[in-house]
Amino acid sequence: MTGAMQHLGIIGAGSWGTALAVACRRAGRRVTLWGRDAEAMAAMAEQRENRRYLPDITLDPEIQVTAEPGDLAAAEACLLVVPAQALRATAAKLAPVLPQRLPVVLCAKGIEQHSGLLMTEVAAEALPGHPLAVLSGPTFAAEVARGLPTAVTLASADRALADVLAGAIGGRSFRPYVSDDPLGAEIGGAVKNVLAIACGIVAGRRLGDNAGAALITRGLAEMTRLCLARGGKAETMMGLAGLGDLTLTCTARQSRNFTFGLALGEGQTPDAAQAASRGVVEGRFSAAAVLSMAERLGIEMPICGAVDQVVNRGADLAETIEGLLARPFKAEGFSA
């Protein structure tokens, strides 16, 4: 695939979808931003601002804001930017209006809860015949929208497609690095959310910086173990979609998953912490799916397992932490 793409569709008008619309317009592209709530999209079109999800960011007048699915039909590629658990339904709704073979970039990080499928696997079922790519990496929406320097992974099994897409969305402050390992990028994006909950718990219980660093490091080992078992590449885990995203999500209070874990560590119940969250806590949904995938593959993921026990199965937090600390000593490495 060659040639520059000039018209990009953004499916999903939350904070990340809106930020990507701003970044793509900054890159000189024609942008159509679609959201399902007609009233909200009409207000955004009039105010030129997403006051609910991304306040204080002005939308360029040339960004088309719409709730009409047919407005996406002229796009040369679409970025699918909805929560992981809504991806299937949204894709199925829009499938009839998207041109055949239209490239679709998956920007959600997670695993479908009821099926255990990665986002590319869900999209392959809901959007058959569409070339797929994955956008992942350490990205807070507000910083991207403000034009602060950001680097991401853009992964596709079709390297030529990845190159063209990177050229379409990339700019001076939003820098995509291409990869041919979409599976690894997806594993990183899903598992890091679970590990960020664990890091938030460590902070909430004031277990110290040493514990936080240890958890990130051993969490990276778990993530890599799962990636390799699924056929992904270790180097992807060392890149932006792995270590980069893990570091950001596990250390910053802008992270919904981290702040959810922080609330748990400070004594809130999972449901109360969820209710107080300012958005979807994907790590809670992904925890059980990550563990199920690991069990099918015979992979040990004790940190992710502990998070699942606490957030989904009612386990006592203090007892769960003690169980982790009582594990036998092992050699360091991805296999341990």
Secondary structure as a PSIPRED ss2 file (coil, helix, strand):
# PSIPRED VFORMAT (PSIPRED V4.0)

   1 M C   1.000  0.000  0.000
   2 T C   1.000  0.000  0.000
   3 G C   1.000  0.000  0.000
   4 A C   1.000  0.000  0.000
   5 M C   1.000  0.000  0.000
   6 Q C   1.000  0.000  0.000
   7 H E   0.000  0.000  1.000
   8 L E   0.000  0.000  1.000
   9 G E   0.000  0.000  1.000
  10 I E   0.000  0.000  1.000
  11 I E   0.000  0.000  1.000
  12 G C   1.000  0.000  0.000
  13 A C   1.000  0.000  0.000
  14 G C   1.000  0.000  0.000
  15 S H   0.000  1.000  0.000
  16 W H   0.000  1.000  0.000
  17 G H   0.000  1.000  0.000
  18 T H   0.000  1.000  0.000
  19 A H   0.000  1.000  0.000
  20 L H   0.000  1.000  0.000
  21 A H   0.000  1.000  0.000
  22 V H   0.000  1.000  0.000
  23 A H   0.000  1.000  0.000
  24 C H   0.000  1.000  0.000
  25 R H   0.000  1.000  0.000
  26 R H   0.000  1.000  0.000
  27 A C   1.000  0.000  0.000
  28 G C   1.000  0.000  0.000
  29 R C   1.000  0.000  0.000
  30 R E   0.000  0.000  1.000
  31 V E   0.000  0.000  1.000
  32 T E   0.000  0.000  1.000
  33 L E   0.000  0.000  1.000
  34 W E   0.000  0.000  1.000
  35 G C   1.000  0.000  0.000
  36 R C   1.000  0.000  0.000
  37 D C   1.000  0.000  0.000
  38 A H   0.000  1.000  0.000
  39 E H   0.000  1.000  0.000
  40 A H   0.000  1.000  0.000
  41 M H   0.000  1.000  0.000
  42 A H   0.000  1.000  0.000
  43 A H   0.000  1.000  0.000
  44 M H   0.000  1.000  0.000
  45 A H   0.000  1.000  0.000
  46 E H   0.000  1.000  0.000
  47 Q H   0.000  1.000  0.000
  48 R C   1.000  0.000  0.000
  49 E E   0.000  0.000  1.000
  50 N E   0.000  0.000  1.000
  51 R C   1.000  0.000  0.000
  52 R C   1.000  0.000  0.000
  53 Y C   1.000  0.000  0.000
  54 L E   0.000  0.000  1.000
  55 P E   0.000  0.000  1.000
  56 D E   0.000  0.000  1.000
  57 I E   0.000  0.000  1.000
  58 T E   0.000  0.000  1.000
  59 L C   1.000  0.000  0.000
  60 D C   1.000  0.000  0.000
  61 P C   1.000  0.000  0.000
  62 E C   1.000  0.000  0.000
  63 I C   1.000  0.000  0.000
  64 Q E   0.000  0.000  1.000
  65 V E   0.000  0.000  1.000
  66 T E   0.000  0.000  1.000
  67 A C   1.000  0.000  0.000
  68 E C   1.000  0.000  0.000
  69 P H   0.000  1.000  0.000
  70 G H   0.000  1.000  0.000
  71 D H   0.000  1.000  0.000
  72 L H   0.000  1.000  0.000
  73 A C   1.000  0.000  0.000
  74 A C   1.000  0.000  0.000
  75 A C   1.000  0.000  0.000
  76 E C   1.000  0.000  0.000
  77 A E   0.000  0.000  1.000
  78 C E   0.000  0.000  1.000
  79 L E   0.000  0.000  1.000
  80 L E   0.000  0.000  1.000
  81 V C   1.000  0.000  0.000
  82 V C   1.000  0.000  0.000
  83 P C   1.000  0.000  0.000
  84 A H   0.000  1.000  0.000
  85 Q H   0.000  1.000  0.000
  86 A H   0.000  1.000  0.000
  87 L H   0.000  1.000  0.000
  88 R H   0.000  1.000  0.000
  89 A H   0.000  1.000  0.000
  90 T H   0.000  1.000  0.000
  91 A H   0.000  1.000  0.000
  92 A H   0.000  1.000  0.000
  93 K H   0.000  1.000  0.000
  94 L H   0.000  1.000  0.000
  95 A H   0.000  1.000  0.000
  96 P H   0.000  1.000  0.000
  97 V H   0.000  1.000  0.000
  98 L C   1.000  0.000  0.000
  99 P C   1.000  0.000  0.000
 100 Q C   1.000  0.000  0.000
 101 R C   1.000  0.000  0.000
 102 L C   1.000  0.000  0.000
 103 P C   1.000  0.000  0.000
 104 V E   0.000  0.000  1.000
 105 V E   0.000  0.000  1.000
 106 L E   0.000  0.000  1.000
 107 C C   1.000  0.000  0.000
 108 A C   1.000  0.000  0.000
 109 K C   1.000  0.000  0.000
 110 G C   1.000  0.000  0.000
 111 I E   0.000  0.000  1.000
 112 E C   1.000  0.000  0.000
 113 Q C   1.000  0.000  0.000
 114 H C   1.000  0.000  0.000
 115 S C   1.000  0.000  0.000
 116 G C   1.000  0.000  0.000
 117 L C   1.000  0.000  0.000
 118 L E   0.000  0.000  1.000
 119 M H   0.000  1.000  0.000
 120 T H   0.000  1.000  0.000
 121 E H   0.000  1.000  0.000
 122 V H   0.000  1.000  0.000
 123 A H   0.000  1.000  0.000
 124 A H   0.000  1.000  0.000
 125 E H   0.000  1.000  0.000
 126 A H   0.000  1.000  0.000
 127 L C   1.000  0.000  0.000
 128 P C   1.000  0.000  0.000
 129 G C   1.000  0.000  0.000
 130 H C   1.000  0.000  0.000
 131 P C   1.000  0.000  0.000
 132 L E   0.000  0.000  1.000
 133 A E   0.000  0.000  1.000
 134 V E   0.000  0.000  1.000
 135 L E   0.000  0.000  1.000
 136 S E   0.000  0.000  1.000
 137 G C   1.000  0.000  0.000
 138 P C   1.000  0.000  0.000
 139 T C   1.000  0.000  0.000
 140 F C   1.000  0.000  0.000
 141 A H   0.000  1.000  0.000
 142 A H   0.000  1.000  0.000
 143 E H   0.000  1.000  0.000
 144 V H   0.000  1.000  0.000
 145 A H   0.000  1.000  0.000
 146 R C   1.000  0.000  0.000
 147 G C   1.000  0.000  0.000
 148 L C   1.000  0.000  0.000
 149 P C   1.000  0.000  0.000
 150 T E   0.000  0.000  1.000
 151 A E   0.000  0.000  1.000
 152 V E   0.000  0.000  1.000
 153 T E   0.000  0.000  1.000
 154 L E   0.000  0.000  1.000
 155 A E   0.000  0.000  1.000
 156 S C   1.000  0.000  0.000
 157 A C   1.000  0.000  0.000
 158 D C   1.000  0.000  0.000
 159 R H   0.000  1.000  0.000
 160 A H   0.000  1.000  0.000
 161 L H   0.000  1.000  0.000
 162 A H   0.000  1.000  0.000
 163 D H   0.000  1.000  0.000
 164 V H   0.000  1.000  0.000
 165 L H   0.000  1.000  0.000
 166 A H   0.000  1.000  0.000
 167 G H   0.000  1.000  0.000
 168 A H   0.000  1.000  0.000
 169 I H   0.000  1.000  0.000
 170 G C   1.000  0.000  0.000
 171 G C   1.000  0.000  0.000
 172 R C   1.000  0.000  0.000
 173 S C   1.000  0.000  0.000
 174 F E   0.000  0.000  1.000
 175 R E   0.000  0.000  1.000
 176 P E   0.000  0.000  1.000
 177 Y E   0.000  0.000  1.000
 178 V E   0.000  0.000  1.000
 179 S E   0.000  0.000  1.000
 180 D C   1.000  0.000  0.000
 181 D C   1.000  0.000  0.000
 182 P H   0.000  1.000  0.000
 183 L H   0.000  1.000  0.000
 184 G H   0.000  1.000  0.000
 185 A H   0.000  1.000  0.000
 186 E H   0.000  1.000  0.000
 187 I H   0.000  1.000  0.000
 188 G H   0.000  1.000  0.000
 189 G H   0.000  1.000  0.000
 190 A H   0.000  1.000  0.000
 191 V H   0.000  1.000  0.000
 192 K H   0.000  1.000  0.000
 193 N H   0.000  1.000  0.000
 194 V H   0.000  1.000  0.000
 195 L H   0.000  1.000  0.000
 196 A H   0.000  1.000  0.000
 197 I H   0.000  1.000  0.000
 198 A H   0.000  1.000  0.000
 199 C H   0.000  1.000  0.000
 200 G H   0.000  1.000  0.000
 201 I H   0.000  1.000  0.000
 202 V H   0.000  1.000  0.000
 203 A H   0.000  1.000  0.000
 204 G H   0.000  1.000  0.000
 205 R C   1.000  0.000  0.000
 206 R C   1.000  0.000  0.000
 207 L C   1.000  0.000  0.000
 208 G C   1.000  0.000  0.000
 209 D H   0.000  1.000  0.000
 210 N H   0.000  1.000  0.000
 211 A H   0.000  1.000  0.000
 212 G H   0.000  1.000  0.000
 213 A H   0.000  1.000  0.000
 214 A H   0.000  1.000  0.000
 215 L H   0.000  1.000  0.000
 216 I H   0.000  1.000  0.000
 217 T H   0.000  1.000  0.000
 218 R H   0.000  1.000  0.000
 219 G H   0.000  1.000  0.000
 220 L H   0.000  1.000  0.000
 221 A H   0.000  1.000  0.000
 222 E H   0.000  1.000  0.000
 223 M H   0.000  1.000  0.000
 224 T H   0.000  1.000  0.000
 225 R H   0.000  1.000  0.000
 226 L H   0.000  1.000  0.000
 227 C H   0.000  1.000  0.000
 228 L H   0.000  1.000  0.000
 229 A H   0.000  1.000  0.000
 230 R H   0.000  1.000  0.000
 231 G C   1.000  0.000  0.000
 232 G C   1.000  0.000  0.000
 233 K C   1.000  0.000  0.000
 234 A H   0.000  1.000  0.000
 235 E H   0.000  1.000  0.000
 236 T H   0.000  1.000  0.000
 237 M H   0.000  1.000  0.000
 238 M C   1.000  0.000  0.000
 239 G C   1.000  0.000  0.000
 240 L H   0.000  1.000  0.000
 241 A H   0.000  1.000  0.000
 242 G H   0.000  1.000  0.000
 243 L H   0.000  1.000  0.000
 244 G H   0.000  1.000  0.000
 245 D H   0.000  1.000  0.000
 246 L H   0.000  1.000  0.000
 247 T H   0.000  1.000  0.000
 248 L H   0.000  1.000  0.000
 249 T H   0.000  1.000  0.000
 250 C H   0.000  1.000  0.000
 251 T H   0.000  1.000  0.000
 252 A C   1.000  0.000  0.000
 253 R C   1.000  0.000  0.000
 254 Q C   1.000  0.000  0.000
 255 S C   1.000  0.000  0.000
 256 R H   0.000  1.000  0.000
 257 N H   0.000  1.000  0.000
 258 F H   0.000  1.000  0.000
 259 T H   0.000  1.000  0.000
 260 F H   0.000  1.000  0.000
 261 G H   0.000  1.000  0.000
 262 L H   0.000  1.000  0.000
 263 A H   0.000  1.000  0.000
 264 L H   0.000  1.000  0.000
 265 G H   0.000  1.000  0.000
 266 E C   1.000  0.000  0.000
 267 G C   1.000  0.000  0.000
 268 Q C   1.000  0.000  0.000
 269 T C   1.000  0.000  0.000
 270 P H   0.000  1.000  0.000
 271 D H   0.000  1.000  0.000
 272 A H   0.000  1.000  0.000
 273 A H   0.000  1.000  0.000
 274 Q H   0.000  1.000  0.000
 275 A H   0.000  1.000  0.000
 276 A H   0.000  1.000  0.000
 277 S C   1.000  0.000  0.000
 278 R C   1.000  0.000  0.000
 279 G C   1.000  0.000  0.000
 280 V C   1.000  0.000  0.000
 281 V C   1.000  0.000  0.000
 282 E H   0.000  1.000  0.000
 283 G H   0.000  1.000  0.000
 284 R H   0.000  1.000  0.000
 285 F H   0.000  1.000  0.000
 286 S H   0.000  1.000  0.000
 287 A H   0.000  1.000  0.000
 288 A H   0.000  1.000  0.000
 289 A H   0.000  1.000  0.000
 290 V H   0.000  1.000  0.000
 291 L H   0.000  1.000  0.000
 292 S H   0.000  1.000  0.000
 293 M H   0.000  1.000  0.000
 294 A H   0.000  1.000  0.000
 295 E H   0.000  1.000  0.000
 296 R H   0.000  1.000  0.000
 297 L H   0.000  1.000  0.000
 298 G C   1.000  0.000  0.000
 299 I C   1.000  0.000  0.000
 300 E C   1.000  0.000  0.000
 301 M C   1.000  0.000  0.000
 302 P H   0.000  1.000  0.000
 303 I H   0.000  1.000  0.000
 304 C H   0.000  1.000  0.000
 305 G H   0.000  1.000  0.000
 306 A H   0.000  1.000  0.000
 307 V H   0.000  1.000  0.000
 308 D H   0.000  1.000  0.000
 309 Q H   0.000  1.000  0.000
 310 V H   0.000  1.000  0.000
 311 V H   0.000  1.000  0.000
 312 N H   0.000  1.000  0.000
 313 R C   1.000  0.000  0.000
 314 G C   1.000  0.000  0.000
 315 A C   1.000  0.000  0.000
 316 D C   1.000  0.000  0.000
 317 L H   0.000  1.000  0.000
 318 A H   0.000  1.000  0.000
 319 E H   0.000  1.000  0.000
 320 T H   0.000  1.000  0.000
 321 I H   0.000  1.000  0.000
 322 E H   0.000  1.000  0.000
 323 G H   0.000  1.000  0.000
 324 L H   0.000  1.000  0.000
 325 L H   0.000  1.000  0.000
 326 A C   1.000  0.000  0.000
 327 R C   1.000  0.000  0.000
 328 P C   1.000  0.000  0.000
 329 F C   1.000  0.000  0.000
 330 K C   1.000  0.000  0.000
 331 A C   1.000  0.000  0.000
 332 E C   1.000  0.000  0.000
 333 G C   1.000  0.000  0.000
 334 F C   1.000  0.000  0.000
 335 S C   1.000  0.000  0.000
 336 A C   1.000  0.000  0.000
